[in-house]
Amino acid sequence: MMPLTMAVPGEINSIKRVGGKEEVRRFLETLGFVPGGAVTVISQNAGNVIVNIRESRVAISSEMANKILV
């Protein structure tokens, strides 16, 4: 397992675990970050990570992306 910030852009990854406080995990769940879900990193810049998840493009902070293990 590795944090989402270390994933190779363009490569499909399976979410293994979502860490952090309960409120952070719930917020990420509403965006589609659930164990077993597929996520693809599109790009990383200026402290943000842009990903494709559930056929949507979402930008999250690097801090949040570090809590998502793939």
PDB file of N, CA, C, O and CB in Angstrom:
ATOM      1  N   MET A   1       0.837  -1.189   0.000  1.00  0.00           N
ATOM      2  CA  MET A   1       0.000   0.000   0.000  1.00  0.00           C
ATOM      3  C   MET A   1       0.877   1.247   0.000  1.00  0.00           C
ATOM      4  O   MET A   1       1.991   1.260   0.525  1.00  0.00           O
ATOM      5  CB  MET A   1      -0.950   0.001   1.216  1.00  0.00           C
ATOM      6  N   MET A   2       0.322   2.299  -0.615  1.00  0.00           N
ATOM      7  CA  MET A   2       1.018   3.586  -0.649  1.00  0.00           C
ATOM      8  C   MET A   2      -0.026   4.693  -0.644  1.00  0.00           C
ATOM      9  O   MET A   2      -1.172   4.463  -1.030  1.00  0.00           O
ATOM     10  CB  MET A   2       1.954   3.699  -1.903  1.00  0.00           C
ATOM     11  N   PRO A   3       0.357   5.899  -0.209  1.00  0.00           N
ATOM     12  CA  PRO A   3      -0.598   7.007  -0.245  1.00  0.00           C
ATOM     13  C   PRO A   3      -0.921   7.387  -1.689  1.00  0.00           C
ATOM     14  O   PRO A   3      -0.106   7.186  -2.590  1.00  0.00           O
ATOM     15  CB  PRO A   3      -0.040   8.229   0.519  1.00  0.00           C
ATOM     16  N   LEU A   4      -2.095   7.928  -1.896  1.00  0.00           N
ATOM     17  CA  LEU A   4      -2.535   8.323  -3.233  1.00  0.00           C
ATOM     18  C   LEU A   4      -1.573   9.318  -3.876  1.00  0.00           C
ATOM     19  O   LEU A   4      -1.458   9.358  -5.100  1.00  0.00           O
ATOM     20  CB  LEU A   4      -3.933   8.923  -3.168  1.00  0.00           C
ATOM     21  N   THR A   5      -0.883  10.116  -3.070  1.00  0.00           N
ATOM     22  CA  THR A   5       0.057  11.105  -3.610  1.00  0.00           C
ATOM     23  C   THR A   5       1.237  10.451  -4.324  1.00  0.00           C
ATOM     24  O   THR A   5       1.913  11.107  -5.116  1.00  0.00           O
ATOM     25  CB  THR A   5       0.569  12.000  -2.493  1.00  0.00           C
ATOM     26  N   MET A   6       1.498   9.168  -4.058  1.00  0.00           N
ATOM     27  CA  MET A   6       2.617   8.472  -4.698  1.00  0.00           C
ATOM     28  C   MET A   6       2.184   7.677  -5.927  1.00  0.00           C
ATOM     29  O   MET A   6       3.022   7.065  -6.590  1.00  0.00           O
ATOM     30  CB  MET A   6       3.283   7.543  -3.702  1.00  0.00           C
ATOM     31  N   ALA A   7       0.896   7.678  -6.238  1.00  0.00           N
ATOM     32  CA  ALA A   7       0.394   6.925  -7.388  1.00  0.00           C
ATOM     33  C   ALA A   7       0.863   7.567  -8.690  1.00  0.00           C
ATOM     34  O   ALA A   7       1.036   8.783  -8.776  1.00  0.00           O
ATOM     35  CB  ALA A   7      -1.146   6.847  -7.354  1.00  0.00           C
ATOM     36  N   VAL A   8       1.062   6.732  -9.692  1.00  0.00           N
ATOM     37  CA  VAL A   8       1.499   7.200 -11.009  1.00  0.00           C
ATOM     38  C   VAL A   8       0.298   7.810 -11.743  1.00  0.00           C
ATOM     39  O   VAL A   8      -0.738   7.158 -11.875  1.00  0.00           O
ATOM     40  CB  VAL A   8       2.128   6.027 -11.843  1.00  0.00           C
ATOM     41  N   PRO A   9       0.428   9.057 -12.222  1.00  0.00           N
ATOM     42  CA  PRO A   9      -0.682   9.671 -12.961  1.00  0.00           C
ATOM     43  C   PRO A   9      -1.084   8.826 -14.173  1.00  0.00           C
ATOM     44  O   PRO A   9      -0.232   8.317 -14.902  1.00  0.00           O
ATOM     45  CB  PRO A   9      -0.298  11.087 -13.415  1.00  0.00           C
ATOM     46  N   GLY A  10      -2.395   8.690 -14.373  1.00  0.00           N
ATOM     47  CA  GLY A  10      -2.919   7.927 -15.495  1.00  0.00           C
ATOM     48  C   GLY A  10      -3.143   6.456 -15.203  1.00  0.00           C
ATOM     49  O   GLY A  10      -3.776   5.759 -15.997  1.00  0.00           O
ATOM     50  N   GLU A  11      -2.638   5.974 -14.086  1.00  0.00           N
ATOM     51  CA  GLU A  11      -2.765   4.560 -13.724  1.00  0.00           C
ATOM     52  C   GLU A  11      -3.976   4.365 -12.810  1.00  0.00           C
ATOM     53  O   GLU A  11      -4.157   5.115 -11.851  1.00  0.00           O
ATOM     54  CB  GLU A  11      -1.471   4.049 -13.029  1.00  0.00           C
ATOM     55  N   ILE A  12      -4.807   3.356 -13.106  1.00  0.00           N
ATOM     56  CA  ILE A  12      -5.978   3.067 -12.271  1.00  0.00           C
ATOM     57  C   ILE A  12      -5.521   2.335 -11.017  1.00  0.00           C
ATOM     58  O   ILE A  12      -4.784   1.352 -11.097  1.00  0.00           O
ATOM     59  CB  ILE A  12      -7.035   2.222 -13.050  1.00  0.00           C
ATOM     60  N   ASN A  13      -5.962   2.818  -9.862  1.00  0.00           N
ATOM     61  CA  ASN A  13      -5.604   2.222  -8.572  1.00  0.00           C
ATOM     62  C   ASN A  13      -6.862   1.832  -7.818  1.00  0.00           C
ATOM     63  O   ASN A  13      -7.919   2.438  -7.991  1.00  0.00           O
ATOM     64  CB  ASN A  13      -4.751   3.198  -7.728  1.00  0.00           C
ATOM     65  N   SER A  14      -6.735   0.817  -6.983  1.00  0.00           N
ATOM     66  CA  SER A  14      -7.832   0.393  -6.124  1.00  0.00           C
ATOM     67  C   SER A  14      -7.598   0.947  -4.720  1.00  0.00           C
ATOM     68  O   SER A  14      -6.504   0.813  -4.172  1.00  0.00           O
ATOM     69  CB  SER A  14      -7.959  -1.163  -6.100  1.00  0.00           C
ATOM     70  N   ILE A  15      -8.611   1.559  -4.149  1.00  0.00           N
ATOM     71  CA  ILE A  15      -8.494   2.122  -2.802  1.00  0.00           C
ATOM     72  C   ILE A  15      -8.499   0.981  -1.792  1.00  0.00           C
ATOM     73  O   ILE A  15      -9.420   0.165  -1.768  1.00  0.00           O
ATOM     74  CB  ILE A  15      -9.653   3.132  -2.507  1.00  0.00           C
ATOM     75  N   LYS A  16      -7.472   0.931  -0.970  1.00  0.00           N
ATOM     76  CA  LYS A  16      -7.340  -0.122   0.044  1.00  0.00           C
ATOM     77  C   LYS A  16      -7.881   0.325   1.398  1.00  0.00           C
ATOM     78  O   LYS A  16      -8.524  -0.446   2.111  1.00  0.00           O
ATOM     79  CB  LYS A  16      -5.878  -0.537   0.185  1.00  0.00           C
ATOM     80  N   ARG A  17      -7.608   1.592   1.742  1.00  0.00           N
ATOM     81  CA  ARG A  17      -8.003   2.083   3.067  1.00  0.00           C
ATOM     82  C   ARG A  17      -8.082   3.599   3.041  1.00  0.00           C
ATOM     83  O   ARG A  17      -7.329   4.259   2.323  1.00  0.00           O
ATOM     84  CB  ARG A  17      -7.005   1.608   4.161  1.00  0.00           C
ATOM     85  N   VAL A  18      -8.995   4.145   3.827  1.00  0.00           N
ATOM     86  CA  VAL A  18      -9.109   5.595   3.983  1.00  0.00           C
ATOM     87  C   VAL A  18      -8.895   5.898   5.460  1.00  0.00           C
ATOM     88  O   VAL A  18      -9.661   5.443   6.309  1.00  0.00           O
ATOM     89  CB  VAL A  18     -10.508   6.137   3.474  1.00  0.00           C
ATOM     90  N   GLY A  19      -7.858   6.666   5.764  1.00  0.00           N
ATOM     91  CA  GLY A  19      -7.521   6.977   7.147  1.00  0.00           C
ATOM     92  C   GLY A  19      -8.007   8.352   7.550  1.00  0.00           C
ATOM     93  O   GLY A  19      -8.763   8.998   6.825  1.00  0.00           O
ATOM     94  N   GLY A  20      -7.566   8.787   8.710  1.00  0.00           N
ATOM     95  CA  GLY A  20      -7.931  10.106   9.213  1.00  0.00           C
ATOM     96  C   GLY A  20      -9.054  10.043  10.221  1.00  0.00           C
ATOM     97  O   GLY A  20      -9.546   8.968  10.567  1.00  0.00           O
ATOM     98  N   LYS A  21      -9.451  11.209  10.684  1.00  0.00           N
ATOM     99  CA  LYS A  21     -10.542  11.307  11.659  1.00  0.00           C
ATOM    100  C   LYS A  21     -11.860  10.910  10.999  1.00  0.00           C
ATOM    101  O   LYS A  21     -11.989  10.916   9.775  1.00  0.00           O
ATOM    102  CB  LYS A  21     -10.636  12.747  12.242  1.00  0.00           C
ATOM    103  N   GLU A  22     -12.821  10.570  11.829  1.00  0.00           N
ATOM    104  CA  GLU A  22     -14.136  10.120  11.341  1.00  0.00           C
ATOM    105  C   GLU A  22     -14.768  11.120  10.377  1.00  0.00           C
ATOM    106  O   GLU A  22     -15.310  10.720   9.346  1.00  0.00           O
ATOM    107  CB  GLU A  22     -15.079   9.882  12.517  1.00  0.00           C
ATOM    108  N   GLU A  23     -14.708  12.412  10.695  1.00  0.00           N
ATOM    109  CA  GLU A  23     -15.328  13.422   9.831  1.00  0.00           C
ATOM    110  C   GLU A  23     -14.628  13.506   8.478  1.00  0.00           C
ATOM    111  O   GLU A  23     -15.279  13.739   7.459  1.00  0.00           O
ATOM    112  CB  GLU A  23     -15.305  14.793  10.513  1.00  0.00           C
ATOM    113  N   VAL A  24     -13.318  13.320   8.457  1.00  0.00           N
ATOM    114  CA  VAL A  24     -12.565  13.335   7.199  1.00  0.00           C
ATOM    115  C   VAL A  24     -12.943  12.116   6.364  1.00  0.00           C
ATOM    116  O   VAL A  24     -13.170  12.231   5.160  1.00  0.00           O
ATOM    117  CB  VAL A  24     -11.031  13.359   7.468  1.00  0.00           C
ATOM    118  N   ARG A  25     -13.011  10.944   7.005  1.00  0.00           N
ATOM    119  CA  ARG A  25     -13.385   9.720   6.281  1.00  0.00           C
ATOM    120  C   ARG A  25     -14.789   9.844   5.685  1.00  0.00           C
ATOM    121  O   ARG A  25     -15.021   9.433   4.548  1.00  0.00           O
ATOM    122  CB  ARG A  25     -13.316   8.495   7.222  1.00  0.00           C
ATOM    123  N   ARG A  26     -15.712  10.404   6.443  1.00  0.00           N
ATOM    124  CA  ARG A  26     -17.085  10.575   5.936  1.00  0.00           C
ATOM    125  C   ARG A  26     -17.116  11.525   4.749  1.00  0.00           C
ATOM    126  O   ARG A  26     -17.813  11.271   3.767  1.00  0.00           O
ATOM    127  CB  ARG A  26     -18.011  11.098   7.047  1.00  0.00           C
ATOM    128  N   PHE A  27     -16.364  12.619   4.833  1.00  0.00           N
ATOM    129  CA  PHE A  27     -16.307  13.564   3.718  1.00  0.00           C
ATOM    130  C   PHE A  27     -15.756  12.882   2.468  1.00  0.00           C
ATOM    131  O   PHE A  27     -16.312  13.027   1.379  1.00  0.00           O
ATOM    132  CB  PHE A  27     -15.441  14.786   4.087  1.00  0.00           C
ATOM    133  N   LEU A  28     -14.659  12.136   2.630  1.00  0.00           N
ATOM    134  CA  LEU A  28     -14.064  11.449   1.486  1.00  0.00           C
ATOM    135  C   LEU A  28     -15.009  10.389   0.925  1.00  0.00           C
ATOM    136  O   LEU A  28     -15.042  10.168  -0.286  1.00  0.00           O
ATOM    137  CB  LEU A  28     -12.732  10.808   1.886  1.00  0.00           C
ATOM    138  N   GLU A  29     -15.775   9.735   1.793  1.00  0.00           N
ATOM    139  CA  GLU A  29     -16.767   8.753   1.331  1.00  0.00           C
ATOM    140  C   GLU A  29     -17.810   9.411   0.442  1.00  0.00           C
ATOM    141  O   GLU A  29     -18.215   8.831  -0.566  1.00  0.00           O
ATOM    142  CB  GLU A  29     -17.452   8.072   2.526  1.00  0.00           C
ATOM    143  N   THR A  30     -18.251  10.610   0.796  1.00  0.00           N
ATOM    144  CA  THR A  30     -19.258  11.298  -0.020  1.00  0.00           C
ATOM    145  C   THR A  30     -18.724  11.631  -1.406  1.00  0.00           C
ATOM    146  O   THR A  30     -19.494  11.756  -2.359  1.00  0.00           O
ATOM    147  CB  THR A  30     -19.722  12.575   0.675  1.00  0.00           C
ATOM    148  N   LEU A  31     -17.406  11.775  -1.520  1.00  0.00           N
ATOM    149  CA  LEU A  31     -16.790  12.027  -2.820  1.00  0.00           C
ATOM    150  C   LEU A  31     -16.566  10.737  -3.607  1.00  0.00           C
ATOM    151  O   LEU A  31     -16.272  10.782  -4.802  1.00  0.00           O
ATOM    152  CB  LEU A  31     -15.468  12.754  -2.637  1.00  0.00           C
ATOM    153  N   GLY A  32     -16.705   9.580  -2.936  1.00  0.00           N
ATOM    154  CA  GLY A  32     -16.524   8.299  -3.613  1.00  0.00           C
ATOM    155  C   GLY A  32     -15.283   7.541  -3.210  1.00  0.00           C
ATOM    156  O   GLY A  32     -15.010   6.477  -3.767  1.00  0.00           O
ATOM    157  N   PHE A  33     -14.523   8.052  -2.262  1.00  0.00           N
ATOM    158  CA  PHE A  33     -13.302   7.383  -1.814  1.00  0.00           C
ATOM    159  C   PHE A  33     -13.649   6.318  -0.783  1.00  0.00           C
ATOM    160  O   PHE A  33     -13.622   6.572   0.421  1.00  0.00           O
ATOM    161  CB  PHE A  33     -12.296   8.403  -1.224  1.00  0.00           C
ATOM    162  N   VAL A  34     -13.977   5.119  -1.270  1.00  0.00           N
ATOM    163  CA  VAL A  34     -14.332   3.997  -0.401  1.00  0.00           C
ATOM    164  C   VAL A  34     -13.431   2.811  -0.729  1.00  0.00           C
ATOM    165  O   VAL A  34     -13.040   2.641  -1.883  1.00  0.00           O
ATOM    166  CB  VAL A  34     -15.835   3.614  -0.563  1.00  0.00           C
ATOM    167  N   PRO A  35     -13.096   1.986   0.263  1.00  0.00           N
ATOM    168  CA  PRO A  35     -12.267   0.804  -0.009  1.00  0.00           C
ATOM    169  C   PRO A  35     -12.880  -0.047  -1.120  1.00  0.00           C
ATOM    170  O   PRO A  35     -14.079  -0.325  -1.129  1.00  0.00           O
ATOM    171  CB  PRO A  35     -12.095  -0.040   1.271  1.00  0.00           C
ATOM    172  N   GLY A  36     -12.019  -0.453  -2.057  1.00  0.00           N
ATOM    173  CA  GLY A  36     -12.464  -1.243  -3.198  1.00  0.00           C
ATOM    174  C   GLY A  36     -12.787  -0.401  -4.416  1.00  0.00           C
ATOM    175  O   GLY A  36     -12.906  -0.930  -5.521  1.00  0.00           O
ATOM    176  N   GLY A  37     -12.932   0.906  -4.229  1.00  0.00           N
ATOM    177  CA  GLY A  37     -13.248   1.796  -5.345  1.00  0.00           C
ATOM    178  C   GLY A  37     -12.023   2.054  -6.211  1.00  0.00           C
ATOM    179  O   GLY A  37     -10.886   1.923  -5.759  1.00  0.00           O
ATOM    180  N   ALA A  38     -12.274   2.422  -7.460  1.00  0.00           N
ATOM    181  CA  ALA A  38     -11.190   2.722  -8.401  1.00  0.00           C
ATOM    182  C   ALA A  38     -10.951   4.225  -8.441  1.00  0.00           C
ATOM    183  O   ALA A  38     -11.893   5.017  -8.432  1.00  0.00           O
ATOM    184  CB  ALA A  38     -11.520   2.184  -9.821  1.00  0.00           C
ATOM    185  N   VAL A  39      -9.683   4.603  -8.486  1.00  0.00           N
ATOM    186  CA  VAL A  39      -9.311   6.015  -8.550  1.00  0.00           C
ATOM    187  C   VAL A  39      -8.098   6.160  -9.467  1.00  0.00           C
ATOM    188  O   VAL A  39      -7.189   5.329  -9.445  1.00  0.00           O
ATOM    189  CB  VAL A  39      -9.007   6.586  -7.124  1.00  0.00           C
ATOM    190  N   THR A  40      -8.092   7.222 -10.271  1.00  0.00           N
ATOM    191  CA  THR A  40      -6.977   7.507 -11.171  1.00  0.00           C
ATOM    192  C   THR A  40      -6.485   8.920 -10.914  1.00  0.00           C
ATOM    193  O   THR A  40      -7.266   9.870 -10.974  1.00  0.00           O
ATOM    194  CB  THR A  40      -7.393   7.331 -12.659  1.00  0.00           C
ATOM    195  N   VAL A  41      -5.202   9.068 -10.627  1.00  0.00           N
ATOM    196  CA  VAL A  41      -4.612  10.400 -10.452  1.00  0.00           C
ATOM    197  C   VAL A  41      -4.437  11.016 -11.837  1.00  0.00           C
ATOM    198  O   VAL A  41      -3.842  10.406 -12.726  1.00  0.00           O
ATOM    199  CB  VAL A  41      -3.234  10.331  -9.679  1.00  0.00           C
ATOM    200  N   ILE A  42      -4.957  12.223 -12.011  1.00  0.00           N
ATOM    201  CA  ILE A  42      -4.808  12.941 -13.277  1.00  0.00           C
ATOM    202  C   ILE A  42      -3.564  13.819 -13.228  1.00  0.00           C
ATOM    203  O   ILE A  42      -2.735  13.785 -14.137  1.00  0.00           O
ATOM    204  CB  ILE A  42      -6.064  13.797 -13.576  1.00  0.00           C
ATOM    205  N   SER A  43      -3.439  14.610 -12.153  1.00  0.00           N
ATOM    206  CA  SER A  43      -2.258  15.465 -12.003  1.00  0.00           C
ATOM    207  C   SER A  43      -2.093  15.892 -10.555  1.00  0.00           C
ATOM    208  O   SER A  43      -3.011  15.781  -9.741  1.00  0.00           O
ATOM    209  CB  SER A  43      -2.360  16.703 -12.913  1.00  0.00           C
ATOM    210  N   GLN A  44      -0.896  16.383 -10.258  1.00  0.00           N
ATOM    211  CA  GLN A  44      -0.577  16.918  -8.932  1.00  0.00           C
ATOM    212  C   GLN A  44       0.144  18.238  -9.140  1.00  0.00           C
ATOM    213  O   GLN A  44       1.135  18.307  -9.866  1.00  0.00           O
ATOM    214  CB  GLN A  44       0.298  15.913  -8.088  1.00  0.00           C
ATOM    215  N   ASN A  45      -0.364  19.297  -8.490  1.00  0.00           N
ATOM    216  CA  ASN A  45       0.321  20.580  -8.576  1.00  0.00           C
ATOM    217  C   ASN A  45      -0.137  21.505  -7.458  1.00  0.00           C
ATOM    218  O   ASN A  45      -1.276  21.419  -7.000  1.00  0.00           O
ATOM    219  CB  ASN A  45       0.075  21.232  -9.941  1.00  0.00           C
ATOM    220  N   ALA A  46       0.731  22.368  -7.033  1.00  0.00           N
ATOM    221  CA  ALA A  46       0.434  23.392  -6.020  1.00  0.00           C
ATOM    222  C   ALA A  46      -0.264  22.840  -4.784  1.00  0.00           C
ATOM    223  O   ALA A  46      -1.168  23.476  -4.242  1.00  0.00           O
ATOM    224  CB  ALA A  46      -0.420  24.471  -6.625  1.00  0.00           C
ATOM    225  N   GLY A  47       0.151  21.665  -4.339  1.00  0.00           N
ATOM    226  CA  GLY A  47      -0.421  21.099  -3.124  1.00  0.00           C
ATOM    227  C   GLY A  47      -1.768  20.431  -3.301  1.00  0.00           C
ATOM    228  O   GLY A  47      -2.396  20.041  -2.317  1.00  0.00           O
ATOM    229  N   ASN A  48      -2.226  20.291  -4.541  1.00  0.00           N
ATOM    230  CA  ASN A  48      -3.501  19.643  -4.827  1.00  0.00           C
ATOM    231  C   ASN A  48      -3.296  18.408  -5.690  1.00  0.00           C
ATOM    232  O   ASN A  48      -2.327  18.308  -6.441  1.00  0.00           O
ATOM    233  CB  ASN A  48      -4.456  20.618  -5.517  1.00  0.00           C
ATOM    234  N   VAL A  49      -4.227  17.472  -5.567  1.00  0.00           N
ATOM    235  CA  VAL A  49      -4.212  16.269  -6.391  1.00  0.00           C
ATOM    236  C   VAL A  49      -5.553  16.212  -7.113  1.00  0.00           C
ATOM    237  O   VAL A  49      -6.608  16.273  -6.482  1.00  0.00           O
ATOM    238  CB  VAL A  49      -3.959  14.966  -5.528  1.00  0.00           C
ATOM    239  N   ILE A  50      -5.508  16.095  -8.432  1.00  0.00           N
ATOM    240  CA  ILE A  50      -6.733  15.985  -9.225  1.00  0.00           C
ATOM    241  C   ILE A  50      -6.879  14.528  -9.638  1.00  0.00           C
ATOM    242  O   ILE A  50      -5.963  13.938 -10.210  1.00  0.00           O
ATOM    243  CB  ILE A  50      -6.704  16.936 -10.483  1.00  0.00           C
ATOM    244  N   VAL A  51      -8.051  13.950  -9.339  1.00  0.00           N
ATOM    245  CA  VAL A  51      -8.284  12.529  -9.595  1.00  0.00           C
ATOM    246  C   VAL A  51      -9.601  12.325 -10.328  1.00  0.00           C
ATOM    247  O   VAL A  51     -10.495  13.170 -10.287  1.00  0.00           O
ATOM    248  CB  VAL A  51      -8.280  11.736  -8.282  1.00  0.00           C
ATOM    249  N   ASN A  52      -9.698  11.178 -11.001  1.00  0.00           N
ATOM    250  CA  ASN A  52     -10.963  10.702 -11.544  1.00  0.00           C
ATOM    251  C   ASN A  52     -11.484   9.655 -10.593  1.00  0.00           C
ATOM    252  O   ASN A  52     -10.780   8.696 -10.278  1.00  0.00           O
ATOM    253  CB  ASN A  52     -10.805  10.133 -12.995  1.00  0.00           C
ATOM    254  N   ILE A  53     -12.714   9.823 -10.129  1.00  0.00           N
ATOM    255  CA  ILE A  53     -13.349   8.844  -9.258  1.00  0.00           C
ATOM    256  C   ILE A  53     -14.844   8.862  -9.552  1.00  0.00           C
ATOM    257  O   ILE A  53     -15.458   9.926  -9.625  1.00  0.00           O
ATOM    258  CB  ILE A  53     -13.059   9.145  -7.744  1.00  0.00           C
ATOM    259  N   ARG A  54     -15.419   7.689  -9.718  1.00  0.00           N
ATOM    260  CA  ARG A  54     -16.855   7.561 -10.042  1.00  0.00           C
ATOM    261  C   ARG A  54     -17.227   8.422 -11.236  1.00  0.00           C
ATOM    262  O   ARG A  54     -18.246   9.111 -11.206  1.00  0.00           O
ATOM    263  CB  ARG A  54     -17.720   7.952  -8.833  1.00  0.00           C
ATOM    264  N   GLU A  55     -16.424   8.393 -12.277  1.00  0.00           N
ATOM    265  CA  GLU A  55     -16.664   9.133 -13.517  1.00  0.00           C
ATOM    266  C   GLU A  55     -16.742  10.646 -13.312  1.00  0.00           C
ATOM    267  O   GLU A  55     -17.352  11.351 -14.116  1.00  0.00           O
ATOM    268  CB  GLU A  55     -17.940   8.649 -14.154  1.00  0.00           C
ATOM    269  N   SER A  56     -16.128  11.145 -12.238  1.00  0.00           N
ATOM    270  CA  SER A  56     -16.055  12.582 -11.976  1.00  0.00           C
ATOM    271  C   SER A  56     -14.607  12.971 -11.713  1.00  0.00           C
ATOM    272  O   SER A  56     -13.798  12.159 -11.264  1.00  0.00           O
ATOM    273  CB  SER A  56     -16.958  12.979 -10.772  1.00  0.00           C
ATOM    274  N   ARG A  57     -14.302  14.213 -12.000  1.00  0.00           N
ATOM    275  CA  ARG A  57     -12.972  14.739 -11.705  1.00  0.00           C
ATOM    276  C   ARG A  57     -13.060  15.552 -10.421  1.00  0.00           C
ATOM    277  O   ARG A  57     -13.889  16.455 -10.303  1.00  0.00           O
ATOM    278  CB  ARG A  57     -12.422  15.608 -12.888  1.00  0.00           C
ATOM    279  N   VAL A  58     -12.199  15.224  -9.459  1.00  0.00           N
ATOM    280  CA  VAL A  58     -12.248  15.850  -8.139  1.00  0.00           C
ATOM    281  C   VAL A  58     -10.853  16.336  -7.760  1.00  0.00           C
ATOM    282  O   VAL A  58      -9.864  15.646  -8.006  1.00  0.00           O
ATOM    283  CB  VAL A  58     -12.794  14.860  -7.071  1.00  0.00           C
ATOM    284  N   ALA A  59     -10.776  17.525  -7.162  1.00  0.00           N
ATOM    285  CA  ALA A  59      -9.500  18.043  -6.647  1.00  0.00           C
ATOM    286  C   ALA A  59      -9.533  17.962  -5.125  1.00  0.00           C
ATOM    287  O   ALA A  59     -10.472  18.436  -4.486  1.00  0.00           O
ATOM    288  CB  ALA A  59      -9.241  19.521  -7.127  1.00  0.00           C
ATOM    289  N   ILE A  60      -8.495  17.355  -4.553  1.00  0.00           N
ATOM    290  CA  ILE A  60      -8.364  17.289  -3.097  1.00  0.00           C
ATOM    291  C   ILE A  60      -6.964  17.753  -2.718  1.00  0.00           C
ATOM    292  O   ILE A  60      -6.051  17.741  -3.544  1.00  0.00           O
ATOM    293  CB  ILE A  60      -8.638  15.839  -2.563  1.00  0.00           C
ATOM    294  N   SER A  61      -6.806  18.157  -1.479  1.00  0.00           N
ATOM    295  CA  SER A  61      -5.493  18.609  -1.016  1.00  0.00           C
ATOM    296  C   SER A  61      -4.550  17.412  -0.898  1.00  0.00           C
ATOM    297  O   SER A  61      -4.994  16.274  -0.741  1.00  0.00           O
ATOM    298  CB  SER A  61      -5.610  19.350   0.347  1.00  0.00           C
ATOM    299  N   SER A  62      -3.266  17.678  -0.975  1.00  0.00           N
ATOM    300  CA  SER A  62      -2.272  16.610  -0.798  1.00  0.00           C
ATOM    301  C   SER A  62      -2.401  15.992   0.584  1.00  0.00           C
ATOM    302  O   SER A  62      -2.176  14.793   0.755  1.00  0.00           O
ATOM    303  CB  SER A  62      -0.842  17.151  -1.006  1.00  0.00           C
ATOM    304  N   GLU A  63      -2.765  16.811   1.580  1.00  0.00           N
ATOM    305  CA  GLU A  63      -2.943  16.314   2.944  1.00  0.00           C
ATOM    306  C   GLU A  63      -4.047  15.248   2.983  1.00  0.00           C
ATOM    307  O   GLU A  63      -3.886  14.207   3.619  1.00  0.00           O
ATOM    308  CB  GLU A  63      -3.283  17.481   3.906  1.00  0.00           C
ATOM    309  N   MET A  64      -5.160  15.511   2.305  1.00  0.00           N
ATOM    310  CA  MET A  64      -6.249  14.520   2.255  1.00  0.00           C
ATOM    311  C   MET A  64      -5.827  13.306   1.438  1.00  0.00           C
ATOM    312  O   MET A  64      -6.124  12.170   1.807  1.00  0.00           O
ATOM    313  CB  MET A  64      -7.532  15.143   1.654  1.00  0.00           C
ATOM    314  N   ALA A  65      -5.135  13.547   0.326  1.00  0.00           N
ATOM    315  CA  ALA A  65      -4.706  12.446  -0.536  1.00  0.00           C
ATOM    316  C   ALA A  65      -3.760  11.502   0.204  1.00  0.00           C
ATOM    317  O   ALA A  65      -3.729  10.306  -0.086  1.00  0.00           O
ATOM    318  CB  ALA A  65      -4.025  12.991  -1.798  1.00  0.00           C
ATOM    319  N   ASN A  66      -2.991  12.024   1.153  1.00  0.00           N
ATOM    320  CA  ASN A  66      -2.085  11.177   1.936  1.00  0.00           C
ATOM    321  C   ASN A  66      -2.834  10.230   2.864  1.00  0.00           C
ATOM    322  O   ASN A  66      -2.265   9.237   3.317  1.00  0.00           O
ATOM    323  CB  ASN A  66      -1.138  12.040   2.748  1.00  0.00           C
ATOM    324  N   LYS A  67      -4.091  10.519   3.152  1.00  0.00           N
ATOM    325  CA  LYS A  67      -4.901   9.661   4.026  1.00  0.00           C
ATOM    326  C   LYS A  67      -5.547   8.505   3.255  1.00  0.00           C
ATOM    327  O   LYS A  67      -6.104   7.585   3.854  1.00  0.00           O
ATOM    328  CB  LYS A  67      -5.987  10.492   4.717  1.00  0.00           C
ATOM    329  N   ILE A  68      -5.465   8.562   1.917  1.00  0.00           N
ATOM    330  CA  ILE A  68      -6.068   7.529   1.070  1.00  0.00           C
ATOM    331  C   ILE A  68      -4.963   6.584   0.616  1.00  0.00           C
ATOM    332  O   ILE A  68      -4.029   6.996  -0.072  1.00  0.00           O
ATOM    333  CB  ILE A  68      -6.815   8.159  -0.163  1.00  0.00           C
ATOM    334  N   LEU A  69      -5.071   5.322   1.002  1.00  0.00           N
ATOM    335  CA  LEU A  69      -4.059   4.332   0.639  1.00  0.00           C
ATOM    336  C   LEU A  69      -4.555   3.471  -0.510  1.00  0.00           C
ATOM    337  O   LEU A  69      -5.683   2.977  -0.494  1.00  0.00           O
ATOM    338  CB  LEU A  69      -3.697   3.452   1.848  1.00  0.00           C
ATOM    339  N   VAL A  70      -3.691   3.298  -1.515  1.00  0.00           N
ATOM    340  CA  VAL A  70      -4.022   2.478  -2.691  1.00  0.00           C
ATOM    341  C   VAL A  70      -3.053   1.330  -2.816  1.00  0.00           C
ATOM    342  O   VAL A  70      -3.164   0.526  -3.742  1.00  0.00           O
ATOM    343  CB  VAL A  70      -4.007   3.321  -3.975  1.00  0.00           C
TER     344      VAL A  70
END
